[in-house]
Amino acid sequence: MRLSLRYRLLLPLLLLLVGDVLATAWAAAAAARHAEGRLARQQWAVAHTLTEPRSTFPLTGRVLQQTKGLSGAELLLARDGVTLESTFPEPHPAPPADVPPPAADESPRLGPAAAVAGGEYRCLRLPLKAPHPNPGCDLYILYPESLRQTAVRDAVRPLLALGAVGLAAVGLAFAFGSRLVGRIRALDARTRLIAAGDFRPAVVPAADDELRDLYRAVNDMAGRLAGFQEELQRDERLRVLGQFSGGLAHQLRNAAAGAKLSLEVYLAENPAADPEPVRVALRQLARIEANLRQFLALGKPPDPVRQPCDLGPLIDQAASLLRPQCRHAGTELSWTPPAGPCVLAGDPAQLAHLFGNVIGNAVEAAGPGGSVEVRVVPGAEGFAVEVSDTGAGPPLEIAGRLFEPFVTGKEQGVGLGLAVAKQAADAHGAALAWERRGGRTVFRIDFPRGAGPT
């Protein structure tokens, strides 16, 4: 049988509550008996003193009043049902007629209840015999019921207070247990959402306890699972890309090779023609071939190549390939080479793709009439390349996934250029990120010292 954690926590509390109630009731009853026994012993001590047969003093009104002052009990002396002396104010009340004298072997206990002069008392009737100075009389010791009740309450009240504290403690434990179970159920619901694919972090409770640590561990697990899911989706997209590009790249490379060969033949057969436009076209065709090779390698670990690379000429080469496009579109491309060399150990082909794709993306984003600025700046650990443009920036819905394959905000874009750039940056231990700064979109590539392909 499945027993809920709530009941596992509350069952000991319920047993403690029952035990507390029973113990309090038993202790209260014992305290009440003890209080009544103390009053009974006091009443019988007065009776023993006043009814001693060899007593040498008669029970006058003064004696009875003094005894009342010491014991708190009312006293009444009567003969044949007529009150002779009493501690009651005048006129003296009649003695209770239905109170029998105690048996000779009766143990000390309070007398029976009796009503005298409109009050409730516990009455003890004691016949007086010779040689007592008041033989033939009856002595009534009347202990007020209110005093008996007060004595019992005073004895029981601390125990009841202790029992109330115990009940309050059990109630608090019940409340805390219910709250704990509620938090555990909320965590259970959150883990079920994670199992369903919702990796949003749960709100960590404010109470600093073990359950808060568990919430943090669950959030950490959800974050890791989200990362694994993103990596899995990225790998799936790359797999699809490989399948797609495998057949297409062959056709494109054949077409580019044929166009390149035709241009080379044209230059050979027409030596008087202006060679510069044709050479630009040849460089663009070479770039197409290199891009196709890079797309085919997207998602695959590149072959490690490590050699000294000066970033200035690599960026200058990428900028020169894009200047005809900029002149045609009316886009201003500003590139100022650094004063000194910026050398790192890397793969020149991958770095050329990295700068070509990032700068080309900026040129397309700036559009006609826009401007693109490329510069080398000091980095956190080495140096950085910043490419900024006057474009509006990527749409909000894709801003967080800009470096994933097939993610693009352009109408005719494929979404592969920045993915290729990200792969090349990762291979060199560089950090590629973007931000909006002063109305411009800035892509920053931070290279650590000694960077090289991994």
N, C-alpha and C positions, 0 to 999 in steps of 0.2 A: 504494500500500500504506500502510495506516495504521500509524504507529509511535507506540507509547505514549510519553507524556511520561517515564515511568520509565526507558525504555530510551534516550531522547534524553539524559537526564541521566547515565545510567550508562555509555553507550558511550564517551565520552571518558575516564571513570575507568578502564574496562577497558583501553583503549589505553595509558593512563598506567601501569597496573599491569604490562602486558606489557613496555612499554619499561623500567620500573624493574627488572623481573626480569632482562631481557636485559643491561641496562647493569651491574647489580650482578654478574651472572655473569661478564661480560667483564672487569670491573675486578678481581674476585677472582682470576680466572685469571692476569691480567697481574701482579697483586701477588704471587701464588705463584711465578710464573716469576722475577720480580725478586728475591724472597727467596732462591730456590735459586741464582740467578746470583751473588748476593752471597756466599753460602756457598761456591760453587764457586771464585770468585776468591780467597777467603780460603784455601781448601784448596790451590789451585795456587800461591799466594804462599808458603805454608809449604814446598811441594814444591820450588819454585825456590830457596828459601834453603838448604834442606838438601841438595840434590842438585847444587849448583853444582860443576862439575868442579874448579875451582881452589880449592875450600874448603880451609882450612888446619886445620880442627878435625875430629877423628873423631866419629862419632855414638855417643857413650857413653850409658849410662843416665841420667847427670845432664843431658846435653844434651837428650835426648828428654823428660825430665820438665819442664825449663824451657820447652821448646817447647809441651808440652801445656798448661802454665799460661798461655801467651800465646794459644793458638789454641782450646783446649777439645777438641782432637782427641786420640785415642789413637794412639800411634806404635809401630811394631814393626819391628825390624831382624833379617833372617833371611838365612841362606846355605844353599842346597841344601835348603830346606824345614825347616831347623832354626832356631828362634828364638834369636838371640844376645842382644838387648836389647829391652826393651819397657817401656811405661808401665803395663802391667797388673801387678797384684800377683803375687808368686811363687805357684805356679810359672808360668813364661811359657807362654801358649797357643801352639799351633801356628799358623803363618800360613795364611790361606785359600789353598787350592791352585788354585781355579778363577777367580781374578781375573787377566785378562790385562793386560799393561802398555799404557798408552795409545799410540795411534799418534803418529808424530812431528808430523803436521799437525792433530791433534785440538784443537779449541777448548776453552777452559776450561769444564768442567762437572763436576758431582759424579760420583764413580766409581760403579760398580755396587754393588748391595746385597750384603752378605756377613754371615754369622753368625760371630762370634768370641766365645769364652768365654761363650756363652749370651746375647749381646747382638746387636742389629741395628745395622749400620753401613753407611755409604757409603764404599767402600774404593777407594783410589787406590794402585796398585802401581808403584813407580819403580825400575828397575834402576840400580845405581851402577857407574860405569866410571872407570877411571884417567884422570886423576891424582887422583880422589877418594880421601880417606884410607881409605875402606871399599870398594875395588873388588871386584866380583863378588858383592856383597850386594844384597838387595832391601829397599827402604824401603817400608813400608806405612803410609799415613796413613788412619786410620779415624775418620770423622766420625760421631758417634752419630746414629742415625735420629731419636731423640727430640728432639734439638736442632734437627734440620732441620724436624720437624713443628711444634715450638714457634715457630720463626722464621716458618714459613708461616702459622700461626694468628695470630701477632701482626700479620702484614701484612694478612691477610684479614679479621680480626675487625672493624676499623672500617668496612670496606665492607659487611660483612654487617649490622652494626648500622644503618648508614645505609639499607640496603635494607629492614631491618625497620621502620624509622621510616617509610619511604615506603609500605610495605604497610599499616602502621597508619593513615597519613593517608588512603590510598585506602579502607580499611575504614570509617573515620569518615565520609568523604565519601559512601560507599555508604549508611551508616546514615542520615545526614542527608538524602540524596536520597530514600531510601525513606520517611522520616518526612514529608518535604515532600509527596511524592506522596500519602501517606495523608491528610494534611490537605486537600489539594486535592480528593481524592475525597470526603471528608466534606463539604466545601463544595458540591461538585457534587450530592451527595445532598440537602443542605439546600435548594438552589435548586430541585431537582425537587419537593420538598415544597411550596415556595412556589408553584411553578407549578400544583400540585394544589389550592391554596387554604389551605394551612396556613401562616399568617403569624406563628407564634410565633418569637421571636428565637432565633438560634443562640447557643451558648455561645462567647464570644470567647476565643481562645487566650491564654495568659499571655505567650507570647513577643512582645515588641514589635518587629514587623517589618511588611513590606509586606502579608503575608497577613493579619495582624491588622487592618490598615486595610481590606482587602477584606472581611473578616467584618463589620466595622462598617458598611461601605457596603451590604452585603447586608441587614443588619438594618434599616438606615435605609430601604432600598427596601421591605422586608417591612412595616415600619410604615406607610409611605405607601400601599402597596397595601391594607393593612387599613383605613386611613382611607377610601380610595376605595371599597372594598367596602361599608363601613358607610354611606357617603353614597349609594351606588347603591341599597342596600337601603332606606334611608330614603326616597329619591325614589320607589322603586317602591311603598312603602307609602302615600306621599302620593298617588301616582297612583291607587292603588286606592281610597283615601279619597275622592278627588275624584269618581271614578266612582260610588262608593256614595252619597256625600252629595248629588250633583247631583240625583238623583231624589227622595231622601227629604226633603231640606231644603224643597223646594217644598211638599210635603204638610204638613210640620210648621209651616212659616211660615203657611200658610193656616189651619191649625187654631188656632195661637196668635193670629193676627189676628182670627179669628172669636170666640174666647173673650174677647179684649180688648174687642172691640166690644160683646159681650153685657154685660160688666161695666160698661162706660161707659153703656150704655142703662139698666142697672139703677140706677146712681147717679142718672141723670137722672130716672127715673120714681119713685124712692123717696128724696126728699130728706131724709126723717126718719130713714133708716137710718144705722147707724154706718159712716162711710165708711172708717175706718182699715183693717179687714181687706181691703176691696175694693181699696184703694190698694196694699196690700202685694202682693195678687195681680196687680194691674196692673204693678207694678214687676217682679215675677217673670216675667210674660209678656214684658215688654220685655227682660228679661235673656235669656229664651229666644230671642227674635228676634235679639238681638245675638250670642248664642253661635252660633246657626245661621250667621249671616253670617261669624263668625270661623272656624268649621269649614270653610265653603266656601272661605275664603281661606287655609287652612292649606297651607303649602308654596309659596304664591305671594308674591312681594315685595309688601308693603303699600304703599299710596300714602303717600309721605312727608308727614307733618304735623308742624309744629314750632310750638309755642306754650308759653308759661309754664304749668307745671302744679305745683300744690302737692299733694304726696303725701298730706298729712293728710286733706283732704276726700275724696280718692279712696279711701283705705283705710277711712275712716269710712263711706262709701257702701257699699263691699263688705261691711263688718261688719254694717251695718244690714239689708242684704238677707238675711244668714245668721242673724240673731238669732231669727226665728220658728222656723227649723229647729232651732236649738240648744235653744230652750225646749221644743220638742216632744220632742227626744231626750234632754233632761237633760244637755246638754253645756255647760260653762262657757266662754264666749268673753270673753277679757280684752283690751281695746284701750285704751291710754292715748295720746292724741294728743301729739305732740312739743310742747315749750314754744314753739318758733318755727316759722316757715314752712320747708318743705323744697321749694324750687322748682327745677325743672329744665325744660329745653326738651324737650317730648315730645308724644306723641299721647295725649290723655286717654282715648279709647276703648280703645286698646291697653293702656294702663296699668290701666284699670279691669278689663279681662279678666285681666291678669296677676295683680292682687291678688285678684280674685274667685276665680280658679281655684286659686291657691296656698292661700288661707285656706279655701276650700270643701273642698279635698283634706284639709287638716288636721282640719277638723270631722268629716269622714267617718272619718278614721283614728282620731281620739280615741274616737269612739263614745259611747254612753250612759254617763254618769258620768265621762267624761273631761274634759280641759280643753285649751283652745287659748289661746296668748298671742301677741299681735302687738305689736311695738314697732319704733321707729326708733332705730338706733344709729350711732355714727360708723363710717365705712368706711375702707378703706385709702387711697382717693383722694378720696372725697366722703362719702356716707352710705349706710347699708344698712338694709334692712327684714328683720327676722327673724320668722318664723312658726314657733312650736314647738308640739308636741302631745304628749300622753301615750300615744299609740298605740305598738304594738309595732314599728313601722318596716316598711319593705317587705321581702318575702322575699329571701333571698340570691340566688336564681336570677334575679331581675330587678333587683337593686340597681344594677347597672352600666348598665342600659338604661331607667332610670325616665322619662327625658324623650323617649323614642321613641314615636311613635304606636302605639296598640293594645297597649301594654305596661302591664299593671295587675295588682295583686295582690288586687283586690277581686272577690268572686264575681259581682257584677252591674255591675262597672265596664266602661267602654268603652276607657279608656286614651287619652283625647284631652285632658283638662284640662291636665295638666302639659306635654304637647307644645305646646299653644296658648300656655301661659305661657312656655315656653322660646323660642318664636318671638318673642313680644312682648319678652322680655328682650334677646334678640340684636338686635332692631331698634333698641333704645335703648342698645346698647353695654354692657349690664349683664351681670353674671355670676350665673347661677342655679345653686346647688349645695345639697346637703343633707348632713347628718351626724347621727350619734347623739351626744348630749351630755347627760350626767347623767341617763340614763334617758328622755330625750325625743328626738323626731325634730325636727330644726331645719332649716328651709329658709331660706336666706339669699340675698337679692338685693342685690348690690353695684352701686351706681350711681356712675360716675365723675362728676367735676365737668363741668358743661356737657353732660351726657348728652342725647341727642336721637335721634329715629328716623333710621336710615340708609337 
